[in-house]
Amino acid sequence: MDVNLGLITTRYIRPGKNQLEIFSKYHAVSSATDLYLLTGGHYYKTGSRDPDKRMLSAYWLANSDSDGDVLIMKNDTPNTFAAIRGDARVGIRPMFQADSELIERIQPEEPNQDGVFEVEFGNYPQFLENAYTSIELEDAYKKDGLCDTQKTYTFNQENISISQKGITPFSPAVYHEYEYNNQKYIRFISYGNNESRESVYGRSLERKIYWLKVSPVIWLMDPSTQILVSKRTLLAGMRFNRKYYRGDFLSTEIKAYLDQYMTKDLFTTEDVPKNRILSENDMLKNFVYRKKV
């Protein structure tokens, strides 16, 4: 099975015959990850103590606003907004449609308290490690005491200011994955482009170097269409497209990033060689249905 990452469109969100069941039960706004915040993502703080609701994000939709720019979802409102296609503060909340045979071979457990199935699939750097372990990691890194897993993640260059990222073409910055005490991490160097000065869990984002844990990505699964949508907005810091956008999503810069980088970053595991699309058997090994909470 090939994974073809894309972005949500308004027809899946708004009430009507095309609305996904997950969005009739679960709000369309999306929470941030720490990586999203560190890469300059725009955020809205709700005041909630629940990490799933505390820091909300802005994320791209695949819809044109008919004036050459793009629709987005943001803050805690169900409405869509137009955003300049070069606004690097808007993030990526990926989605894809799973193969029918794959879905049929997996027996879902109970949905969550909102009536939505959650699936853990793929891994990605998402949240900060605590301060004590971060000090240990940095010390081990400087002494060459970490195991390089040979996996990498690619984001936009962090030494480009957020205000310039919409003007400057995508410039890949490669981050290596390390393993320490059976946990995987990336060492993220910040250039102070983040709007937020605190993480999703309330930790400071005013340092230079951060250690981010690589953890399973949670997807919301729509049972009737077999579409999976990332529960959180994973990443920001890059423009949607340079040219006017008229709805031709397949030709956009953001789609090129999804195909060339994010698919590999999310779904390539230790036993799957780089630059190879996951087979169905590979994917089955990585699917975990989340139990009811």
N, C-alpha and C positions, 0 to 999 in steps of 0.2 A: 504493500500500500504506500502510495506517495502522499506526503504531507504538503498541501498547498495552502500556506498561510495567507490570510487576507484580513480585512477589517470589516467591522459591522456596518450595515447600512440602516437608514431610518425605517425601512419597511419591516425590519426584524424587531424594531423597538416599539413603534407606535401601534396602538390598538387597531386591529383589523385582521383580515384573513391571513396575512403574511407574518403577523407578530409571532415571534418565538414564544413557546410556552414558558421558558425560563424568565422572560421579561414580563409576562403577565403575573408572575408570582414573585419575582425578585427585581428590585429597582435597577434601572439602567446605569445609574451613576457608578463609578468605580473607585475603589480605594487605591492609594499609592503604595509603592514599595520604596524602600530606602534608596535603591538604585535610581528609581525615577526621580526622587528628590535631589539626589546628588548630581544627576545629569541635567539639572535645571528645570525640572517640571514645575508647572504652576500648581499650587495646592490651595485647598480650602479647609480650614480647621473647623470641625463641627462642635468641639467641646466634649464629645463622647469619650468615655474611657475605653471603649471597645476598639481594639486595633483595626478591626475590619471596617470601622466607621469613622475613626478619628481624623484621618487625613485623606480627603478626597482629591481626585485628580481631574485633569482635562485630557481627553483622548480623541484622536482623529476618527472620523467616520469616513466611509468611502464615497460619500455624496459630495457633489459640487454644490456651491451656493448659487450657481448660475451666473456669477460675476467673475469667474476665474479663480475663486478661492474655495475653501473647504468647510464643511460643517463639522462641528465638534460637539461632544458632550462635556459638561464641566460642572463643578460645584455640587450642590445638593438639589438641583432642579431637574425635572424630567424633560425640560425643553432643550432643543438644539440651538447652537449659536454658530455664526459664521466666524471663521478665523483666517487670517492671512496665511497663505500656503507656506510661507517661510518662517512661521512662528515656532521656534525651537523649544518653547516651553510646553508645547502640546505633546502628549505621549502616545505610545503604541500599546493598544490592547488587542492582541491577535486573536484570530478565530480560524477554524478550519472545519471541513466536513469529513467525518470519518467514513471509512468503507463499510458497507452494509454487512459484509461477511465478518468483519472485525467486531462490530457491535453485537452481532448474533452470537458470537462465540464467548461473549462476556456476560456473566449473569449479574446484573446490578443488584446492589443491596438497597436498603431503604433510603429514601431521599432525606435531605436535611430538614430542619424545622420549618423552612420556607416551602417545602415540597419540591425542591430542586435537587437533581443528582449532581454530586461533586466528584470529579475524577482527578487523581494525581497522575500527571503524565509529563515526562521530561523534567529537566533540572535547569536552574538559572540562578545567578547571584541576585538575591532579593533584599536581605535584611542584614543590619550590622551585627557583628559579634559584640559581646560585652567588653567593657574596658579592660578588665583583668586579662582575659584571654587574648585580646588584641595586642597587649604589651608582650605576652608570651610569643605570639605569632611574629611580631616585628623583630623580636630578639632572635628567634629561630631563623627568620628570613635572612638577617644580616650575617648569621653564622653558617649559612647554607645548610640549615638543618631541616628544611621542608622538602617534601617529595613533590616534584613537578609532574603532574599527571599527563602532561603532553596535550591536554585539551586547552583550548583558548576561547575567549569571548571577544567579540568585536563591537565597539561603540564608536561614536564620533570623537574626534580629538578633543580632549578636555582643555587644551590650552587655547582653544578658540572661544572667545566670549560668546555668551548666549545671544547678545545683540548682533553678533557677526555670523552666527551659524546659519541664519536664514539667507545670508548673502554668499557665504563661503560654501563651496561644494563639499559634500561628505568626504571626510578625510579619516580613514580607518585607524583606530587605535586598538591594539591587540593586548588583551590582559590574560596572563597565564593563570591556570587553575593549579592550586597547591593542595596537598593533603596533609593534615595534622591531626593526630589522635582520632583517625577514622572519620574526620569531617573535612569537607572540601571548601576552599575559599578562593577569592581573588583579592589581590592587593590593589585597591583603588586610590589613585592619586588625584586629589581634588585641586582645582584652580579657583575655588571660591565662586563658581557660577551658580550655585544653588540659591534659590529664593528662601527656602525654609532653613532655619537655624537649629532645628531639632528633628529627630527621626520619627518614624511611625510610633516607636515605643518610648519616645521622649528623651533619647540620648542626644548629646550635642553633635551638631554638624558644622562645627567651627574649627575643625582640625585640617591638616594637610593630607594625612594618610589614613585610610579606613580599610578594615578587613570585613568583607562581605561574605556571609555564608551562602554556599550553593545549596539550594533546597528544592524539593519537588514543586512544580507549578500546579496550582489548582485551577481546573477548568469546570465551567458550568455546562452540563450536557443537556441538550434538547432531545428528548426521546423520539419525537416524531420525524424530525429532519436529520438527526444524527450530527447536528452542528455542535461543536465545542467552542466555548468562548472563555478566554482567560478571565478569572474572577477579578484580578487586579491589573492595573496599568503597569507594565513592566519597565518601561524605559522612555526617556525623553532625550532632548538634545540634538535633534536633527529636523530639517525641514521636510515637508510633505512632497513638494515639487518646486522646481524653479519656474517652469513655464505655466501659463494660464491652465487651469484645470477645468475640463468640461465633462468630467465623469469617466474618462478613459483610464481607469485605475491601473490596468495592466502595464501601462507605459510610464507610470510615475516612479520617482526616485524612491519613495517609501516602499513600493512593491519590490523594487530591485533589492533593497536592503533586506526585506523579509526573505526573499528567495536565496540571495547570495550569502547572507550572514546569520540571520536570526533562526532560520530553520535548522541549520547546523548547530548553532549554539544551544538551542533548546533540546534537540532530540538525539544528537550524537552521543553515545555512551562509550565506556571503555572497550566494550567488545564489538563496537561498530566502527569500522575504519572511517577516517575523515573523508569528506567529499562523497560519501555514499548515502543515498536516500534510504531510510529505514525500510526493511521488509516488514511484512505483516507479523511474522514471528518475533522480530525485534521489538515491534510495538507492543505485542501482547505481554512481553516480559516487563514492560515499563508501566502498564496500566494498573492502577490500584483504585478501586472504588472506595470512596470515603464513607465511613459508617455514620449513621444518624447521630447528631449531637444534641 
